[in-house]
Amino acid sequence: MTQAPGTTPTPLHWKLVIDCANPQSQADFWAAALHYEVEDNNALIERLLELGALPREAVVEFHARLAFRDLVAVRHPDDPYDRDSGTGLGRRLLFQRVPEAKTVKNRLHLDLHAPTGEREAEVERLEGLGASVLRHVKEPGGEWVLMADPEGNEFCVQ
């Protein structure tokens, strides 16, 4: 695909996909942690089931609506989304069920930026949601708290 000279390329749409054992519980944790919304794919799933394009065993009930068994996303509440599918069109995290457990340190992680002076309160809030503190870091370049979500994925609170 070539681009016309002098034009600015359209930014790519993206989502961060996180492998996990339980997409629904991870979606609940991260939606609460980030103040995001769990995507509602109920209408899309109903259409797919009706068309026979999706087997019933690929679906679970989650928050009193149909959800994909192996995939759940959370999205920023201010970002646009497709009303027909419930799929976010902006900042999203997608949790994907995989059979293997996490075994090594993440190669990619999220940094959460607490408001100035509120890092410890934010860490306590996240612990209340099921996260754990791995260590407090204080280096010449800054301070942060290394944490793990309920499935052991590392993230930092700045």
Buried (B, 14 or more C-beta within 10 A) or exposed (E): EEEEEEEEEEEEEEBEEBBBBBBBBBBBBBBBBBEBBBBBBBBBBBEBBEEEEBEEEEBBEBEEBBBBBBBBBBBBBEEEBEEEBBBBEBBBBBBBBEEEEBEEEEEEBBEBEBEEEEBEEBBEBBEEBBBEBBEEEEEEEEEBBBBBBBBBBBBBBE
